[in-house]
Amino acid sequence: MDSKRKFFYRYELDQTKLPDFFQGIIQVEQEGAIHSSRTYPGYPQWKLEKVKPKLWSNLEKTLLSRRSARKFQTEMLSCKTLSRLLFFSHGITGQNSRGPTPSSGDLQSLELYLAIFQTSWIDSGLYHYDRQGHYLSQIAKGANYNRWKQLIPSMVHFEGGSLLWILVGDGARITKKYGERGYRFLLLEAGHLMQNLCLLSTQENLVTLPLGGFFEEAVAKELHLPTSDVVLYVGVCGKN
Ligand SMILES: Cc1cc2nc3c(=O)[nH]c(=O)nc-3n(C[C@H](O)[C@H](O)[C@H](O)COP(=O)(O)O)c2cc1C
């Protein structure tokens, strides 16, 4: 195989990998998948609002008007708007922690973190969205915009922004079932979640701009992630 193709197909499935791949799946299915969601007990909690779907929701209209932007206001989203974005992108809406984002093997391996730059109704800081309880856990105080610019070189492509979405995969959970191919699944799932965030932002007259250029390890350290977690995708959100 061409060496460039080989690089991209590092996690490709073939006949030689198939027995191990199936073995992992069988083992996890026998043991039962873990559906417990991540929590940060003892950290300050910020209550979010209960939200309902809007009757006028029109997916086609939203898909047509979704656009990236390069200039954002810095003002923080209201609590209601942020609550809607979080719940309808990644909240729990079904059995076994199922939500709006499809999940490979029903493992619910994605975690959503936020960097909020300005203090408003919520303090500036780093947060984890608790899907089970629908609240944000403040895992670190303060989020300095220039510091994040050092961690995410793609931030030179735009100005401003209210917050960053940071999509993280639980590598231990997914590889237990799918081995190396789990990395591919995490990336695909992150794409689904980012698309949800993009479309919901459009519906709320906001923009989410997805970003591909970031220092994975440095971002992981800043968020104090377990070493088996993978930083998959970042996006900036704000009013255009
Ligand atoms: C995986 C991915 C990575 C991206 N990374 C960046 C980025 O680092 N910087 C940036 O300004 N835009 C980034 N974008 C946004 C694209 O530039 C944008 O989607 C594209 O220009 C098309 O514009 P549209 O979103 O308005 O359709 C990224 C988009 C995707 C899907």
The ligand as an SDF file (V2000), in Angstrom:
LIG
                    3D

 31 33  0  0  0  0  0  0  0  0999 V2000
  -12.5990   19.3520   10.8020 C   0  0  0  0  0  0  0  0  0  0  0  0
  -12.6760   20.8340   10.6000 C   0  0  0  0  0  0  0  0  0  0  0  0
  -11.6410   21.6360   11.0260 C   0  0  0  0  0  0  0  0  0  0  0  0
  -11.6900   23.0170   10.8800 C   0  0  0  0  0  0  0  0  0  0  0  0
  -10.6700   23.7750   11.3650 N   0  0  0  0  0  0  0  0  0  0  0  0
  -10.7240   25.1140   11.2300 C   0  0  0  0  0  0  0  0  0  0  0  0
   -9.6800   25.9290   11.7420 C   0  0  0  0  0  0  0  0  0  0  0  0
   -8.7430   25.4240   12.3280 O   0  0  0  0  0  0  0  0  0  0  0  0
   -9.7670   27.2620   11.5730 N   0  0  0  0  0  0  0  0  0  0  0  0
  -10.8280   27.8380   10.9570 C   0  0  0  0  0  0  0  0  0  0  0  0
  -10.8640   29.0640   10.8460 O   0  0  0  0  0  0  0  0  0  0  0  0
  -11.8400   27.1070   10.4590 N   0  0  0  0  0  0  0  0  0  0  0  0
  -11.8130   25.7700   10.5870 C   0  0  0  0  0  0  0  0  0  0  0  0
  -12.8510   25.0100   10.1110 N   0  0  0  0  0  0  0  0  0  0  0  0
  -14.0200   25.6820    9.5130 C   0  0  0  0  0  0  0  0  0  0  0  0
  -13.9440   25.6650    7.9930 C   0  0  0  0  0  0  0  0  0  0  0  0
  -12.9450   26.5460    7.5540 O   0  0  0  0  0  0  0  0  0  0  0  0
  -15.3050   26.0500    7.4340 C   0  0  0  0  0  0  0  0  0  0  0  0
  -16.2410   25.0830    7.8350 O   0  0  0  0  0  0  0  0  0  0  0  0
  -15.2390   26.1140    5.9290 C   0  0  0  0  0  0  0  0  0  0  0  0
  -14.5450   27.2590    5.5510 O   0  0  0  0  0  0  0  0  0  0  0  0
  -16.5850   26.1330    5.2750 C   0  0  0  0  0  0  0  0  0  0  0  0
  -17.3430   27.2170    5.7090 O   0  0  0  0  0  0  0  0  0  0  0  0
  -18.8060   27.0230    6.3130 P   0  0  0  0  0  0  0  0  0  0  0  0
  -18.5970   26.3610    7.6620 O   0  0  0  0  0  0  0  0  0  0  0  0
  -19.3830   28.4110    6.4260 O   0  0  0  0  0  0  0  0  0  0  0  0
  -19.5750   26.1510    5.3960 O   0  0  0  0  0  0  0  0  0  0  0  0
  -12.8110   23.6230   10.2480 C   0  0  0  0  0  0  0  0  0  0  0  0
  -13.8590   22.8090    9.8050 C   0  0  0  0  0  0  0  0  0  0  0  0
  -13.8040   21.4450    9.9850 C   0  0  0  0  0  0  0  0  0  0  0  0
  -14.9660   20.6000    9.5070 C   0  0  0  0  0  0  0  0  0  0  0  0
  1  2  1  0
  2  3  1  0
  2 30  2  0
  3  4  2  0
  4  5  1  0
  4 28  1  0
  5  6  2  0
  6  7  1  0
  6 13  1  0
  7  8  2  0
  7  9  1  0
  9 10  1  0
 10 11  2  0
 10 12  1  0
 12 13  2  0
 13 14  1  0
 14 15  1  0
 14 28  1  0
 15 16  1  0
 16 17  1  0
 16 18  1  0
 18 19  1  0
 18 20  1  0
 20 21  1  0
 20 22  1  0
 22 23  1  0
 23 24  1  0
 24 25  2  0
 24 26  1  0
 24 27  1  0
 28 29  2  0
 29 30  1  0
 30 31  1  0
M  END
$$$$
